[in-house]
């Protein structure tokens, strides 16, 4: 920051009955203003050294900000330093956020008094002075030699019996940042303390550096919070990957495979392979509304609950109905889980339940035809007390394939045409082509995924999950 001095014209002393004295901090000084430097080399050196020393101390504290407590400590130090450097009795750090055309509410972040202690939360100050600085973006100082002069700036000045005050914007040009602005304010009741224009210049210079420091602290804290969020998301992603089951091998009469890919770090989709109470293999695929960390938590809860229920409840329809009741009690409005459950019999029979999920595809090896396993139940958590029932039993013969998907695949958008979705028809056609060409469930799943991602140009707007069940000779 540059400091310089220019000659003052001889002027009559100002009084508080006139408008408060103001200095433009960034573009020059008006006719009432003096400069930061006085021409007294020794005094000016002390002033500059004091300012630089305070800036250094504030900068050190900015570097240590790692959370909200550290930021609050920094704000408190700033106000204490302002009181100490100006010789004021009290100091306030006030912020204002504009909301439409209504007068912005003032929020007092820090209230301090000389000696380094907090003021009471109801301690008053000149809101008129604060609003004037917020409106004009220029620092002001004022002195009050009589009750009439005090009343000119506001009733609070008169009631508090203030002798002098200074207020400066926490921005060198008074610019708004996302509607949020702030001021640094100090005042005094002591008759012996009168703020000079040099005091105001010093106070303004300090407030400008404080504005820079606060912005640096905000950016520093934002970067730390972002890094912590990234770490949390990565941890959540690892935990969720751990919930995804291993592909079971050696299941009599079946070749199984599952694949998923989240649109973000965490997924609202899930699949699972669960042994039911009677020893059958249960194949599950589900989708929680939305994607990200919130749906991922619901996913983990639903998956864990269903695993437990299928192991202790004989009837899968009862297990799904119980899960529906559980999710309905604990889920927020608008959070639902679509789910498809298939219980594989050793003889090739498939008993299934559908809770608002896309219908399963069945490719017949003998004819090349594609059938659908429909279901009519609502998504879990949508209707309390709904009695879920099994769909019609389907029989898989050797070579037949049952494919389960979440809607992220069917709704994948073409990379060059946003209105063109991959759709279920393309998926049926792909099954007819890839079904006879794929040696096992894994190859068929990979063929489906490659086709969809190629169609979408590799983009994923939603979580994608595929489970493939292939009937094999025993």
C-alpha positions in Angstrom: 0.0 0.0 0.0 1.3 3.5 -0.9 1.2 6.3 1.6 1.7 9.9 0.7 1.0 13.5 1.9 -0.4 16.5 0.3 -0.9 20.1 1.6 -4.1 20.9 3.5 -6.0 24.1 2.9 -6.9 26.0 6.0 -10.5 25.1 6.8 -12.9 25.8 9.6 -13.2 23.0 12.1 -16.1 20.6 11.2 -18.9 19.7 13.6 -21.2 16.8 13.9 -24.2 18.9 12.9 -22.8 18.7 9.4 -22.5 15.4 7.5 -19.9 13.1 9.0 -16.4 13.5 7.5 -15.7 10.8 4.9 -12.6 9.7 3.0 -12.6 7.6 -0.2 -10.3 4.8 0.6 -9.2 3.7 -2.9 -9.5 6.6 -5.3 -8.2 9.6 -3.3 -9.1 11.8 -0.4 -11.8 14.5 -0.3 -11.4 18.1 0.8 -11.8 17.3 4.5 -9.2 14.6 4.5 -5.6 14.5 5.5 -3.2 11.7 4.7 -1.9 8.8 6.6 1.5 10.4 6.8 2.1 13.7 8.6 5.6 14.7 7.5 7.0 14.0 11.0 9.5 11.3 10.1 9.7 9.7 13.5 5.9 9.6 14.0 5.3 8.4 10.5 7.8 5.6 10.9 6.1 4.5 14.1 2.7 4.6 12.3 3.9 2.6 9.3 5.7 0.0 11.5 2.7 -0.4 13.7 0.4 -0.9 10.7 2.8 -3.4 9.1 3.2 -5.2 12.4 -0.6 -5.6 12.8 -1.0 -6.8 9.2 1.7 -9.4 9.8 0.0 -10.6 13.0 -3.4 -10.8 11.3 -1.8 -12.7 8.4 -0.2 -15.2 10.8 -3.7 -15.9 12.2 -5.2 -16.2 8.8 -2.8 -19.0 8.0 -3.9 -20.9 11.2 -7.6 -20.8 10.3 -8.7 -24.4 10.0 -12.3 -24.2 11.2 -15.1 -22.0 12.5 -13.5 -21.6 15.9 -10.3 -20.3 14.4 -12.2 -17.9 12.2 -14.1 -16.5 15.2 -10.8 -16.1 17.0 -9.4 -14.2 14.0 -12.5 -11.9 13.9 -12.1 -11.2 17.7 -8.4 -10.4 17.3 -9.2 -8.0 14.5 -11.6 -6.0 16.6 -9.3 -6.0 19.6 -6.5 -4.8 17.4 -8.7 -2.0 16.1 -9.6 -0.8 19.6 -5.9 -1.0 20.7 -4.5 0.8 17.7 -7.1 3.6 17.7 -7.4 4.1 21.4 -11.2 3.5 21.3 -13.3 2.2 24.1 -15.4 -0.2 22.1 -15.3 -2.0 18.8 -17.8 -3.9 16.6 -17.6 -6.1 13.5 -20.9 -5.8 11.6 -22.1 -7.6 8.5 -25.1 -7.0 6.3 -26.7 -9.1 3.6 -29.0 -7.5 1.2 -32.3 -9.3 0.5 -34.2 -7.8 -2.4 -35.2 -4.2 -2.0 -35.8 -4.5 1.8 -33.4 -2.8 4.2 -30.6 -5.2 4.9 -30.5 -6.7 8.4 -27.3 -5.9 10.4 -25.6 -8.9 12.1 -23.1 -8.0 14.8 -20.4 -10.7 14.6 -18.1 -9.4 17.3 -18.7 -7.0 20.2 -15.6 -6.1 22.3 -14.4 -3.5 24.7 -11.1 -2.1 25.7 -9.1 -4.6 27.8 -10.1 -7.6 25.6 -13.5 -8.8 26.8 -16.8 -9.3 25.2 -19.7 -6.8 25.4 -23.2 -7.9 26.2 -25.2 -9.1 23.2 -27.6 -6.2 23.5 -24.9 -3.6 23.5 -25.9 -0.8 21.2 -23.9 1.2 18.7 -24.7 3.8 16.0 -26.5 1.8 13.3 -27.0 5.1 11.4 -23.3 5.4 11.0 -23.0 1.8 10.0 -25.7 2.0 7.4 -24.2 5.2 6.0 -20.9 3.5 5.4 -22.5 0.4 3.9 -24.5 2.6 1.5 -21.7 5.0 0.4 -18.8 2.6 0.8 -16.6 5.3 2.4 -15.2 5.5 5.9 -16.5 8.2 8.3 -15.5 9.7 11.6 -17.5 12.1 13.8 -17.3 13.9 17.1 -20.2 15.0 19.2 -19.8 18.1 21.4 -23.5 18.5 22.4 -26.7 16.6 22.6 -28.0 18.3 19.4 -25.0 17.1 17.5 -25.4 13.6 18.7 -29.1 13.5 17.7 -28.1 14.5 14.2 -26.6 11.1 13.6 -29.2 9.1 15.5 -30.9 8.5 18.8 -28.4 5.7 19.7 -25.5 8.2 19.7 -27.4 10.5 22.0 -28.6 7.7 24.3 -25.1 6.2 24.6 -23.5 9.6 25.2 -20.9 8.9 22.6 -18.1 11.4 22.2 -16.5 10.1 18.9 -16.8 7.3 16.5 -15.2 5.9 13.3 -16.5 3.4 10.9 -14.9 1.9 7.7 -16.1 -0.6 5.1 -14.3 -3.9 4.9 -13.7 -3.5 1.2 -11.5 -0.9 -0.5 -14.2 0.2 -2.8 -17.4 -0.7 -0.9 -18.2 -3.5 -3.4 -20.8 -6.0 -2.6 -19.7 -9.7 -2.6 -22.8 -12.0 -3.0 -24.8 -9.3 -1.2 -22.6 -9.6 1.9 -20.8 -6.5 3.2 -19.1 -5.6 6.4 -17.8 -2.7 8.4 -15.4 -2.2 11.2 -16.7 0.3 13.9 -15.1 1.8 17.0 -16.4 4.5 19.3 -15.6 6.2 22.6 -17.4 8.1 25.4 -14.2 9.7 26.8 -14.1 13.5 26.4 -10.3 13.2 26.0 -10.5 11.0 22.9 -11.2 12.7 19.6 -10.5 10.9 16.4 -8.5 12.9 13.9 -8.4 12.6 10.2 -5.0 10.9 10.5 -6.7 8.4 12.9 -9.4 7.8 10.2 -6.8 7.3 7.5 -4.9 4.8 9.7 -8.2 3.1 10.6 -9.2 2.9 6.9 -5.8 1.5 5.9 -6.1 -1.1 8.7 -9.7 -2.0 7.6 -8.6 -2.5 4.0 -5.9 -4.9 5.1 -8.4 -6.6 7.3 -10.8 -7.0 4.3 -8.0 -8.7 2.4 -7.2 -10.9 5.4 -10.8 -12.0 5.8 -11.1 -12.8 2.2 -7.9 -14.9 2.4 -9.2 -16.6 5.5 -12.5 -17.4 3.8 -10.7 -18.8 0.7 -8.3 -20.8 3.0 -11.2 -22.2 5.0 -13.1 -23.0 1.9 -10.2 -24.9 0.5 -9.8 -26.9 3.7 -13.4 -27.7 3.9 -13.4 -28.8 0.3 -10.4 -31.0 0.9 -12.1 -32.5 4.0 -15.3 -33.1 1.9 -13.3 -34.8 -0.8 -11.7 -37.1 1.9 -15.2 -37.8 3.4 -16.7 -38.6 0.0 -13.7 -40.9 -0.9 -14.1 -42.7 2.4 -17.9 -43.0 1.8 -17.2 -44.3 -1.7 -14.8 -46.9 -0.3 -17.3 -48.0 2.4 -20.0 -48.3 -0.2 -17.8 -50.4 -2.5 -17.3 -52.6 0.5 -21.0 -53.2 0.7 -21.2 -54.4 -2.8 -21.2 -58.2 -2.7 -18.7 -60.6 -4.1 -20.1 -62.4 -7.2 -21.2 -65.8 -5.9 -19.6 -68.8 -7.6 -20.7 -72.3 -7.7 -24.5 -71.5 -7.5 -26.1 -74.7 -8.7 -27.8 -74.1 -12.2 -26.8 -70.4 -12.4 -24.1 -68.1 -13.6 -24.3 -64.7 -11.9 -22.7 -61.3 -12.4 -23.2 -57.7 -11.2 -21.8 -54.3 -12.1 -22.4 -50.7 -10.9 -21.0 -47.3 -11.6 -22.0 -44.1 -9.6 -22.7 -40.8 -11.3 -20.9 -39.2 -8.3 -18.5 -40.5 -5.6 -21.3 -42.4 -4.0 -24.3 -44.3 -5.5 -28.0 -44.5 -4.8 -28.0 -47.8 -6.7 -27.2 -51.2 -5.2 -27.4 -54.9 -6.0 -27.0 -57.9 -3.8 -26.9 -61.7 -3.7 -28.5 -63.1 -0.5 -29.2 -66.6 0.7 -32.8 -66.8 1.8 -34.0 -68.7 4.8 -34.8 -71.8 2.7 -31.4 -71.8 1.1 -32.4 -70.3 -2.2 -30.4 -67.6 -3.9 -32.0 -64.1 -3.7 -30.9 -61.6 -6.4 -31.7 -57.9 -5.6 -31.3 -54.7 -7.5 -32.4 -51.3 -6.1 -32.4 -47.6 -6.7 -32.9 -44.8 -4.2 -34.2 -41.5 -5.6 -31.4 -39.1 -6.4 -27.7 -39.8 -6.2 -24.9 -38.7 -3.9 -24.1 -39.1 -0.2 -27.8 -38.8 1.0 -29.2 -41.6 -1.2 -26.0 -43.7 -0.5 -26.9 -43.7 3.2 -30.5 -44.8 2.5 -29.0 -47.5 0.1 -26.8 -48.9 2.8 -29.7 -49.0 5.3 -32.1 -50.7 2.8 -29.5 -53.2 1.7 -28.6 -54.2 5.3 -32.2 -54.4 6.4 -33.3 -56.6 3.4 -30.3 -58.9 3.9 -31.5 -59.5 7.5 -35.1 -59.9 6.6 -34.6 -62.5 3.8 -32.5 -64.6 6.2 -35.2 -64.8 8.9 -38.6 -64.4 7.1 -39.9 -67.4 5.1 -42.1 -65.3 2.6 -40.2 -62.8 0.5 -43.3 -60.8 0.0 -43.6 -60.4 3.8 -39.9 -59.3 4.0 -40.5 -56.6 1.3 -43.6 -55.4 3.1 -41.7 -55.1 6.4 -38.9 -53.2 4.6 -41.5 -50.8 3.2 -42.9 -50.1 6.6 -39.4 -49.5 8.0 -38.3 -47.2 5.3 -41.6 -45.3 5.4 -41.1 -44.5 9.1 -37.5 -43.4 8.7 -37.2 -41.8 5.2 -37.8 -38.1 4.5 -40.7 -37.2 2.2 -39.8 -37.7 -1.4 -37.2 -40.4 -0.7 -38.2 -43.7 -2.2 -36.5 -47.0 -3.0 -37.4 -48.9 -6.1 -36.4 -52.6 -5.9 -36.6 -55.9 -7.8 -36.2 -59.2 -5.9 -35.8 -62.5 -7.7 -35.6 -65.8 -5.8 -33.9 -68.5 -7.9 -35.1 -72.0 -7.5 -32.7 -74.9 -8.2 -35.1 -76.2 -10.9 -34.9 -72.9 -12.9 -38.1 -71.3 -11.4 -37.9 -67.6 -10.6 -40.2 -66.0 -8.0 -40.0 -62.2 -8.1 -41.4 -59.1 -6.5 -41.2 -55.6 -8.0 -41.5 -52.4 -6.0 -41.7 -49.7 -8.6 -38.5 -50.8 -10.4 -37.9 -51.3 -14.2 -39.2 -54.6 -15.4 -36.7 -57.5 -15.7 -35.7 -58.7 -19.2 -35.7 -62.4 -20.0 -33.9 -63.5 -23.2 -34.9 -67.0 -24.4 -32.0 -68.9 -25.8 -34.2 -71.3 -27.7 -36.2 -68.7 -29.6 -34.2 -65.4 -29.3 -37.3 -63.7 -28.0 -37.2 -61.1 -25.2 -39.9 -61.2 -22.5 -40.5 -58.9 -19.5 -41.2 -59.7 -15.8 -43.6 -57.0 -14.7 -44.6 -56.0 -11.2 -47.2 -53.6 -9.9 -46.1 -52.6 -6.4 -45.2 -49.0 -5.6 -41.7 -47.9 -4.6 -40.7 -48.7 -1.0 -41.4 -45.9 1.4 -44.2 -44.4 -0.8 -47.3 -46.2 0.6 -47.5 -47.4 4.2 -49.2 -50.7 4.7 -49.1 -51.8 1.0 -49.3 -55.6 0.7 -46.6 -56.6 -1.7 -47.3 -59.8 -3.7 -45.1 -62.0 -5.9 -45.3 -61.8 -9.7 -46.2 -64.8 -11.8 -43.5 -67.5 -11.5 -41.1 -67.6 -14.5 -39.1 -70.7 -15.6 -35.6 -70.3 -17.0 -34.3 -73.0 -19.3 -30.6 -73.7 -20.1 -29.0 -70.7 -21.8 -31.8 -68.3 -20.8 -30.8 -64.9 -19.4 -32.6 -62.6 -16.9 -31.2 -59.0 -16.9 -31.9 -56.5 -14.2 -31.1 -52.8 -14.6 -31.6 -49.5 -12.9 -33.0 -46.6 -15.0 -29.6 -44.9 -15.4 -29.0 -47.3 -18.4 -32.3 -47.0 -20.2 -32.3 -43.2 -19.7 -28.7 -42.6 -20.8 -28.7 -39.7 -23.4 -27.0 -39.8 -26.7 -23.9 -37.8 -26.7 -25.1 -35.7 -29.7 -28.8 -35.7 -29.1 -30.0 -35.0 -25.6 -33.6 -36.1 -26.4 -32.5 -39.5 -27.7 -32.4 -42.0 -24.8 -30.9 -45.4 -25.0 -34.2 -46.9 -24.1 -35.5 -50.4 -23.4 -36.0 -51.2 -27.1 -32.3 -50.9 -27.8 -31.6 -53.0 -24.7 -33.9 -55.7 -26.0 -32.2 -55.7 -29.4 -28.8 -55.9 -27.7 -29.8 -58.9 -25.7 -30.9 -60.6 -29.0 -27.4 -59.9 -30.4 -25.2 -60.4 -27.4 -27.1 -63.2 -25.8 -25.9 -66.0 -28.1 -22.4 -64.4 -28.6 -21.6 -64.1 -24.8 -20.0 -67.1 -23.2 -21.1 -66.2 -19.7 -23.0 -63.6 -17.5 -19.9 -61.4 -17.2 -19.4 -61.1 -20.9 -23.0 -60.3 -21.5 -23.0 -57.6 -18.7 -19.9 -56.0 -20.2 -21.5 -56.0 -23.7 -24.5 -54.1 -22.2 -22.4 -51.6 -20.3 -20.1 -50.9 -23.3 -23.1 -50.4 -25.6 -24.7 -47.9 -23.3 -21.6 -45.9 -22.5 -20.6 -45.8 -26.2 -24.1 -44.4 -26.9 -23.7 -41.7 -24.2 -20.2 -40.8 -25.1 -19.0 -42.1 -21.8 -21.1 -39.7 -19.8 -23.1 -40.8 -16.8 -25.9 -38.5 -15.6 -27.3 -41.1 -13.2 -26.0 -44.1 -11.4 -25.9 -47.3 -13.5 -26.3 -50.9 -12.2 -26.7 -54.2 -14.1 -27.2 -57.7 -12.7 -27.2 -60.7 -15.1 -28.5 -64.2 -14.3 -27.8 -66.9 -16.8 -29.3 -70.4 -16.5 -26.6 -73.1 -17.1 -26.7 -76.9 -17.3 -26.1 -78.6 -14.0 
